[in-house]
Amino acid sequence: MTLAQDLVLLPRPRQLSVERGAFALTDGLRITLHGDDAALLPLAMRLQQAVLDTQRLRWSVGASDAQFKVVVALDPQADIPAQGYRLEVTPARIQLLASDAVGVFYGLTTLRQMLRQCVSALPACLVDDYPDFTTRGVMLDISRDKVPTLDTVITLADLLAEWKINHLELYMEHTFAYRKHADVWAQASPFTGEEILRLDAACRERFIELVPNQNSFGHLHRWLELPRYRPLAECPDGFERPDNKRHNGPFSLCPTDPRCLDLLDELYAELLPNFTSKKFNVGCDETIDLGKGRSRGECVSRGVGRVYLDFLLKVHELVRKHGRTMHFWGDIVHEHPELLAEVPRDTVVLEWGYEADHKFDERCATLADTNIPFYVCPGTSSWNSIAGRTENCLANLHSAAVNGLKHGASGFLITDWGDNGHWQYLPISYTGFAAGAGLSWCVETNAEANLIAALDLHCFRDSAHVMGKLACDLGNAYLHVGHQMKNASALFWLLKHPRTDDLFNAVTENGLKTAREYIQSVVAPLGRAHLDRNDAALVQSEFSNAARFLLHACNRAIAIRNGSIEAAKTREPLAAEMRQLLGSHRQLWLARNRVGGLDDSTRPLEERLREYIA
């Protein structure tokens, strides 16, 4: 029998006390509801299904004052924190008590995880649990270039809900089907209003708040590149980036052009009614062209920070007009700390940073001193990587949790971006989602949790105990190249960039061979995995193709470093590899995502193929 102290739970509860004995799981028991029966019934039915799935037992559900063996109780007067629960398992009974419905839901997810790893009996224990962060969220990039199907997002919501995530947002630039702007999203396979309504309802059933997200300042090149919108751009013809590289084409709205606000007002009026949430993330990050174009005169006379803040305040008024609370990325206001005092206190600043050494402590302290509500926003480190950057991801998530809790952040938002083609497959991000879910629930008990075991049991459902370790280890391939980068893996860039790029001078042939051997050893056990998931074969294919991409990057870079890339006997095998990779990648993309964006994503890979056959 599984002992209480050996239970693997995600997140690990705040407090679990081991008691003596066990509760026998037998057929025909009754789940008795106490409290709001209408709210409790659908939750009890989830437990009913879990008992059937894991134990092949049939339990009934009913309401009664009698003391039955399985009791699910909702009492608003109970001395239990919001979203918290008390779960008691004794040899005589199972009793779950919470002061709100979501607390019941979370208690039942813990009980379901216990059932998943116990047979015939549950070990006696007492669980007292509640979260560190009121909001624990995931933001999924659906604009660069991957737009998931509705079924994909709902399936992900199921997984996240079991891990007690209660906030989900889809990062949008041009991927909502605005009725009057079809030219913007025509090639993107966007989400429609009806799909958002259906997703919103599905999220509510899982106690997840679906939060609208529409970037409203920078990152609007997909709009501004079109002739119809180009007059609204800050730099219609491009600009010099902060890294002194030329950005061809527009990027941000011009903050001094009132027509920009008219456009945003129109977009908000159409987008927001599809969401029941009263939160709204307007983005407004990385306005790297501000003051380099049409607003240059204003920025010179009044300062770039002032021009930015004035536009932000106007966006804030629009958001208030539509009855929402504005969330926005905090990078630009941190560059102008003298203006922080003017940021409205009914907004939420999103403090983002994706490296292990991001200054969460310093930046959270600044926000706390100004009494501005804020979230900490680390990332999965999946983007620009193919297979993730596990070590960086876990350190980044931990730092955000520790310092966010220290300085009073009200939320923890795990970001999952898709920069430069969104080459990583969705399961690559599960490691970051799972670790972040645990750390945002209770950093003290989850900081040293067995993440690999939790992934095997509650994510991949792998009875062979292969996938958890494989996912984490493959995500550390970036460490073995011998050259580290910020916000990316060198292996990703070695595959994406032409062979004239300076990066090839920074890696060594020995380092690349070491990385190749490491990847081969990590992926070797993949065929032994035994996943109990509807998409088991797909998950294994996704990890297999990710590894093949990494190996191809090594092979390509080695050939460039030693000069053999010029020989036909080298280039022909590389071309054959790339054809296979491209074919598999397209199939895997379409298994979870819409076709829009696929051509943009594969264009650099097609360029590599042309290099090989030139």
N, C-alpha and C positions, 0 to 999 in steps of 0.2 A: 504494500500500500504506500502511496505517495505521502510523505510527511509534510506537515504544514511549513516547516522551515525550508523545504526543498521546492516549494511551489515557485514557478517562474511566472511572474505577473508583469504586465505592461499597461500602464506604469506600475512600478512597485509602490504599494500603499505607504502612506505616512507612518502607520503603525500596524503591525501584525503580531499578535500575541499567540503563542502556541499553547493550546490547551490539551487535555488528556482525552483520548478516545477518538471515535469517528462516527459520522452519521451514515448509516447504511442507505444506499440508493436502491429503492425497490419500486416495483411497478404499482400503479394505482394510487399514488399519493395525490394529495390535493394542495394546490397553491391557494392559500387563503388571503384575500385582500382586506386591508383595513385602511379606511380613509376615503379618499376620492376614487371611487370605483371606476369612473369613466376615464380618469387619467391613468389608473393603474392597470386596467385590463390589457391594453396593447403591450405594455411593458411585461406583464406576466406571461403573455402569449409568446414573447421572445424567449423567456426562460423555458417555457413549455417546449418550444422547438429545439432549444439547446439540449435539453434532457433527452429528447428523442434522437437528435443527431449524434450525441456523444455516448449515450448509455443504452439506446434503443428501448427506452422506457416511456410509457405514456402516463402523464400526469394531467389531472383536470384542474380547472380554475373556478373559484367561487368566492362569494363574500359571506362572511359569517363572523359572529362574535365568539364562537367557540375557538379553543386553542388547538389548532391543527399543527401538523409537523413542519409545514413550510409556510411561513408567514411573510408577506410583503406589505409593509405599512408606510403610509404617508401621513405625517403629523406636522403641520406648520409650526406648532408650538414646541417641537422637540429641540433640545439643546444641541443642535448639529449645524455647523456652518453651511452657508449656501453652497450647493453642488456637492456637499459632503454626504457621507452615509456611515452607518454602523452595521456591519455584517457579522452575525454571530452564528457559528456552527458548533453544535454540541452533539453528543450521541443521541439526544432526544429530539432535536429540532434544528431547522435553519430559520433564522429570523433576520430580515433586512428592514432597517428603519432609516428614513430620511425626512428632512423638513421641506423638501421641494421635489417635484417630479424628476428633474434632471438628476438629483442625488440618487433617486431610486434607480434611474437608468444606469448611472455609473456603478452603483452597487451590483446591479445585475450583470454588467459587463465583467466585473471582477469574478462574480460567481460563474459566469459562462467560461471564463478562462480556467478556473479551477476544474470545472467539469471536463474540459478538453484534455486534462492531464491526469485525471483520476479515473479509476475503474471500480465500480460497485460501492465505493464509499468516499466521503469527503473527510479529510482530517479535521479534527476539532480546532477551531481558532477564533479569534476575535479581531476584526479589522475595523479600525477607526481611521477615516480617511477624508481629506478635503484638499483642494488645490492651492498651490502658491500663487498662481496667476489667475485672475478672474477670466481673462480671455487667453485662449491657447489656440493659435491659428496656423493655417497653411495658405500660402499664396502660390498659385500655379500660373506660370507664364503661358498664355495662349496666343501670344502675338509674334513670337520669334521661334520658329515659323509654324509650330505645331499647334493645331486646334483639335483637342480631343473630342471624341464623340460624347454624346450625352450619357450613354451607358458607361463609358469609361469613367466619367466624373462621379456618377452615382456609385459605381463599384468602389472607387477610391474613398468616397464619403463613408461607405460602410466600414472600410478598414480604419479610417481615421476616427470614426465615432467610437469604435471599440477601444481605441487608445485614448479616449476622453478628450479629443480635439473638438472644440466647439465653435470654430470660426473658419470659414473658407471663402477665399476670394479668387477670382480669375482675372489676372492682369490683362487689361485690354488697351490696345492702341487703335486698331482698325478692325477688330474682329467681332463687332456687334452689328447686326443687320439693320442699321438706321435706314428708315424708309426713303428718305430724300438723298441718301448718299451712297447709292449702290456702286458708283464708280470707285469708291474707296475700298470696299470689301468684296468686289466682284470675284477676285481670284483667291479669296481667303477662306472660303467655306465657313462663314461666321456663325456664331450663336444667334438664334432668333429670339424675339420676345417670348414666344410660346415655350421655347426650350428653357429659357431662364425661369419662367413661371413653374414649369414642371420640376426643374432642379431645386428651386426654392422650396417647393412643397416637400420634395424628397429629403432635403437637408433638415427641415423643421421636424420631420418624423424621427430624425436621428439626433435631435437636440444640437444641430449645427446651424449657426447663423450664416447665411450666404450674403456676403457683403459686396455691393457694387464697386467696381473699379474702372475708372476711365482716365488715363493720363491726359492732362489738361494744359500743358505748357511745353515741355520738351518731349522728345521721343515721338514726335508727330510727323516724321518724314514721309510715312505712307500716305498721309493726307496732303502734305504741302508739296510733294513732288508733282501733283496733278495740277494742270493749268488753272482749274477752277479755284483752288485753295492757295496757290502760290503767292498771291498778293497779301496773304495773312502772315507770311513767314518773316522772321527776324532777318534771316540771311537767305534770300531766294536763290542766290547763285553759289552758295557754299561759303566756307570760312576756314580759318586756321584753328585746329584743335589745340587744347592745352599742351598736348605732346608734340606740337609743331608739325603735325601731319595735316595734310589738306583733307577736309571733309567736303566731298563733292555733293552739292545739293543742299536743300533746306533741312532744318532739324526742329527748331522751336517756333512757337507763335511769337509774334511781335507784341510785347506787353503794352505798347502805347497805341495800338490800333484798336479802337472800340469794337470793330467788327468781330474781333476774336471772342469777346465776351458774348456777343449775340449768337455766335456759333455754339459756344459752350452751353449757353442757356437752352438752346434748341435741343442739343444732344441730351442734356440732363432731363429735360421734360419728357423725352421718349424713353430713355434708359431706366430711370429710377423707379417708375411705377411698377416695374416687373419684379421688384424686390420688396420684401416685407421689412428688411433691416432698415434702421434709421442711420446707420453708418454709411460713409461714402469716402472711398480713397480716391483723391483727385491727382495723385502722383506729384507732379511739379518738381521732379528731381533732375539733376544733371543738365541744367540749362547752360550748356557749355558755350553756346554762341551768343549769349546775352551781352548786349553792348557792342557787338562786333558788326552790327548791321544797322537796321532802321532805327533802333533805339539808342544808337551811339551818342547822339547829342544829349539826350536826357541822362544817360548813364554818366557822361562826363560831368554834367552840371550838378546832378543830384546824387550820384553814386550808384553803382551796380546793385548793391544790396537794397537801397531804397526803391529802386525801380522794380526789383523782384518782389519786395514785400508789398508794395502798392498793388501790384497785379494779384498777388496772393490774397490780399484783403478783399479785392473785388470778386475773386472766385469764391471766397468765403461767404460773401453776401449772396451770391447765386445759390450756394449750397444751402444756406439758411432759408432762402426763399422757397426751396423745394423741400423743406422740412427735414433736413439731414444734418448729422454731425460730420464735419470735415476732418478726414485723416489726410496727412500729406507727409512725404519723405523729408527728413530733416537735414539733408546734407548742405543745402544752400544757406539756410538760416544759421547753421553752425559756422559758416564762413564769415558771417556778419553778426557776431554775438551782441553787438551794441543794439541790434534791432529786436532781440528776443523779447524784450519787455513789451513790444507792441503786438506780438502774436496773440490772437484772441484765446482766452482760457477755455472756450467751448470747442476748441479743436483738439486733435490728438496728433502729436509729432511722432513719426515713425523713425526711430533711430536705427539705421541699417549699417551693417559692416560685415564683411564676409571672410575676413582672414582671422586666423587664430589670435593675432596680436591686435585686433581692432580695439580702439580705446573706449570700450563700453563704460568702464569705470569713470573716466574723466567726462565723457559726454553725457552720461546719465546724471552725474552730479550737477552739471550745468543746468540741465533741464529741470531737475528736482529743485534747484535753488530758485528757479523762476516760476515754480508752481504751474508749469504747463503739463497737462496729462501726456503720457508718452508710452509707447510700446518699444520693446527691444526686438530687433528684426535681424537675426542671423540667417544663415542659408544652409542648404544641403551640400554646397560645393560640387554639385553635379555638372553644371554647365561648363563649357570650354574644357571638358575632361574626358568624355566618352564613358568612363567607368566610375567617375567620382574621385574625390580626394578625401578619403575616410579620415585620416589623422587630422587634417585641417578642419573638416566638418565637425568632428566631435569636440575639438578644442574651442571652436567658434561658438557652438551651441552652449557649451558649458560656461564660457565666459559671459555670454549674454544672459544666461539664467542667473548666475551668481550675482552679477552686477545690476541686472534689472531688479532682482529681489532686494538687493542692498539699498537701492535708491528709490524704490517705490513705483516701478513700472507697473502699469495696470494690465499690460498685455504682452504676449510673446508670440511673434509672427514668424514662422519658418518660411523663408522664401525659396522658391525653386524656379530659377530662370532658364531661358532657352537661347542665350546669346549665340550668334554665329552658326545658326542652322539647327539648333536643338538636336544634336546628334545623340544625346544620351536617351536611353529608353526609360520609361516610367519606373520600372522596378529598381533602377540604379538609385533612385531617390528615396526608396523605402528606408534605407539605413538612416538617413537624416531625419525623415519624418518620425520614425520610431524613437530614435534617441531624443529628438526635440520634444516629442510628446511626453516622454518620461521626465526629462529635466524641467519642463514647464509645469508639470503637475506637482512634483516635489523634488527639488534639486538635491536635498540631503540624502534621500533614500535611493535616488536613481543615478547619482554621480558614479557609483561603482557597480551599477547593475550589470548583469551578464547579458549584454546586448545580443551577442551571437545566439545564445539559447532562446532569447525572446523572439528574435527574428525567425529562427527555425520553427518555433511553436506557434506564434501568434501572427506571423506575417506570411512566410512561405509554406507553413504547415508541412514541413519536411521531416518525415519520420526517420530519414537516413542521416539527418544532422549534417548535411553538406552545404546547403545554400546560405545559411547565416554567415559562416566563416568565409565562404567563397565570395559573397557580396562585399564583405568588409575588406578582405585581402585584395581582391581585384581593384577595389577603390584606392589601394595604396601603391598601385603600380607606378604612379607618378613619382614616388620617392626614390625609385631605383634607377632613374635615368642619369642622375648626376648633375642635373641642372634644374633648380626650382624657380617657379614663376609665381607672381601674384595673380590671383583670380583665374588661374588656368593651370592645366597640365602641359608640360612641354610636348608630350606625345600627341596631344590634340593639335597643337600648332604645327608640329612637324608633318602632320597629315593635311592640314588645311592650307598651309602657305606654299607658294612656289619655292622651288629649290634654291632660289637666289636669296632667300630671306637670311638675315644675319643670325637667326637662331641656330642654324646648322653649324655655325662656327663655335657655338657654346656647348654643344654636346660632344661626347667622345664615342668612338666606336666601341670601346670596352663597356662604357656605361649603357649603351643601347643593347649590347649583347646580354649584359646582366639583366636589364629590364625584360628582354625577350624570354630569357630562361625563367625568370620569376613568373611572368604571365602564364607561360606554358605549364608550370608546376601548379599554379593556383587553379587554373581551369580544368586540369586533368580529371578531378573527381566529379565533374558536372553530370556525367552520365549515370552516376550512382544515386543522384538525388531522387527522392520519392515524394513529390509534392501532392498534397490533398487540396488542390484548388481547381476551379473550372478552367483556368488558363494555365495550367501546369506546363504543358508543352510549349506554350508561347513564352512563358517566363524563362525557361531553359534556353530557348532559341535566342531570346534577347541577350542573355548573358553570353551565350556562345558567340554571337555576332559582335558584341562589344569587345570581347577578347580578340577576335579576329581583326577588328579595326586597329586595336592597339598593337598587335603583332605586325600588321601591315605597316603601321607608322615606323616601327623599329626597322623592319626590312628596308623600307624606302630610305630612311635616314642613314642606315649603314651603307647602303649603295651609294648615296651621295657623298658620304664622308670618305669612303675609300676609292671613289672615282669609277666604280664599276657600273654606275647608272648609265654611262654612255654605251655600254655593250648590249647588243640585242639579246644575248643569253640571260642578261639580268632583267631587262625591261619587259621581255615577253612574259615571264612568270609573274611579275608585278602587275602587268595588264590583266592577266587571267585572274589573279586574286581580286583586283578591283572590280572586274565584271561580276564576280560572284558576290562580293560585298554589296555592290549596288543593287543587285537583284534581291538579295535577302533583306537589305535595308528598306527597300520600297514595300516589300510584303509585310515586314514587321511594322512599319509606319502605319499602313492602312489597317492593321489588325486592331489598333486602338484609336486611330486618329482619322480626320478627314483628309481629303486629297489636297486641299488648299495649303500652300506653303511647301509642299513636297519638292516641287521643281527648284524653288529657291534654295532649299536645304541641300539638295544633291548637286547643285551647280559646281561647287569646289571639287567634289569627288569626280565629277565628269571632267573637270580640268586636269586632275591628276591622270585620269585615263588617257586623255589626249596627249599628255606629256610622254607617257610610256610608249604610245604607238606612233609618235611623230617621226 
